Amino acid sequence: MSRLTARFWVDAYLTRLRLFDIPAFVVSHGDDTGGAVLVKLNTLDGQATLFHRSFDLESDARVWTELAKGPEAEVDAVLTRQRGFDPDLWVIEVEDRAGRHLLDHDGLA
């Protein structure tokens, strides 16, 4: 089974967000084929959550988990450190007061 490229997944994710009228922006364009993707959810109240994909050994699947959560400045500091480790990293910022990110929807895992 072949894997989707990072660029294809990001484009599909942004399209899905647009369909739900959820604003999102590419903050950092990573490697088109194999770059990892981080999603920052900004709830526009000074708080944010940073998500990344990890492998869950119990379910034998890739899942989205929280990497950081709290005041936006602290989440941004974690994001800056991650970008320092991985120059091929994609960063998508989602802005939604209701906290919707759609990462838990079918087809985005």
Wavefront OBJ file of the C-alpha trace (Angstrom):
o trace
v 0.000 0.000 0.000
v 1.435 3.384 -0.932
v 1.280 6.386 1.370
v -0.113 9.778 0.491
v 2.398 12.548 0.004
v 2.418 15.277 2.632
v 1.372 17.864 0.049
v -1.630 15.787 -1.060
v -2.773 15.310 2.567
v -2.355 19.024 3.371
v -4.332 20.050 0.278
v -7.120 17.599 1.153
v -7.181 18.805 4.780
v -7.407 22.469 3.773
v -10.225 21.626 1.371
v -12.128 19.777 4.093
v -11.726 22.737 6.457
v -12.985 25.132 3.761
v -16.094 22.982 3.298
v -16.855 23.541 6.999
v -16.030 27.274 6.771
v -13.065 26.876 9.122
v -10.177 29.235 8.301
v -6.755 27.603 7.995
v -3.362 28.694 6.724
v -0.095 27.037 5.767
v 2.378 28.655 8.158
v 5.323 26.524 7.107
v 5.601 24.617 3.812
v 7.516 21.402 4.437
v 8.789 18.704 2.135
v 6.123 17.872 -0.464
v 6.627 14.127 -0.302
v 7.621 13.141 3.205
v 7.383 16.112 5.510
v 5.677 15.638 8.867
v 2.608 17.787 9.563
v 1.775 19.721 12.723
v -1.632 21.344 13.154
v -2.021 24.307 15.477
v -5.579 24.992 16.596
v -5.986 28.638 17.610
v -9.277 29.252 19.435
v -8.768 33.034 19.197
v -8.986 33.490 22.967
v -5.260 33.355 23.707
v -5.272 29.532 23.893
v -3.999 26.999 21.368
v -3.404 23.296 20.898
v -0.685 21.724 18.774
v -1.390 18.315 17.231
v 0.941 15.786 15.637
v 0.507 12.295 14.263
v 1.949 9.429 16.194
v 1.740 5.666 16.068
v -0.529 4.036 18.657
v 0.828 0.579 19.478
v -2.423 -0.574 21.072
v -4.582 0.126 18.029
v -1.764 -0.398 15.494
v -2.766 2.854 13.803
v -1.550 6.398 13.293
v -3.511 8.856 15.419
v -3.534 12.599 16.020
v -2.425 13.478 19.552
v -1.821 16.698 21.448
v 1.800 17.788 21.457
v 1.146 20.982 23.437
v -1.840 22.839 24.839
v -2.210 26.105 26.704
v -1.475 29.786 26.193
v -0.742 30.499 22.539
v 2.719 31.908 23.287
v 3.743 28.652 25.003
v 2.376 26.540 22.153
v 4.241 28.748 19.678
v 7.463 28.160 21.640
v 6.987 24.382 21.314
v 6.274 24.844 17.618
v 9.448 26.881 17.147
v 11.514 24.147 18.818
v 9.919 21.490 16.595
v 10.705 23.508 13.478
v 14.318 23.752 14.675
v 14.525 19.929 14.792
v 12.809 19.318 11.460
v 13.258 21.749 8.556
v 10.899 19.636 6.390
v 7.976 20.213 8.764
v 4.576 21.414 7.568
v 2.676 23.692 9.958
v -1.029 24.338 9.439
v -2.795 26.890 11.631
v -6.531 26.432 12.087
v -8.557 29.286 13.589
v -11.870 28.321 15.147
v -13.515 29.711 18.294
v -15.482 26.471 18.715
v -12.263 24.415 18.698
v -13.052 22.453 15.541
v -10.055 20.961 13.761
v -11.659 17.954 12.004
v -8.634 15.722 12.685
v -11.004 13.243 14.322
v -13.118 12.938 11.149
v -12.949 9.886 8.885
v -10.334 10.105 6.187
v -7.962 12.456 8.020
v -6.184 9.926 10.219
l 1 2 3 4 5 6 7 8 9 10 11 12 13 14 15 16 17 18 19 20 21 22 23 24 25 26 27 28 29 30 31 32 33 34 35 36 37 38 39 40 41 42 43 44 45 46 47 48 49 50 51 52 53 54 55 56 57 58 59 60 61 62 63 64 65 66 67 68 69 70 71 72 73 74 75 76 77 78 79 80 81 82 83 84 85 86 87 88 89 90 91 92 93 94 95 96 97 98 99 100 101 102 103 104 105 106 107 108 109
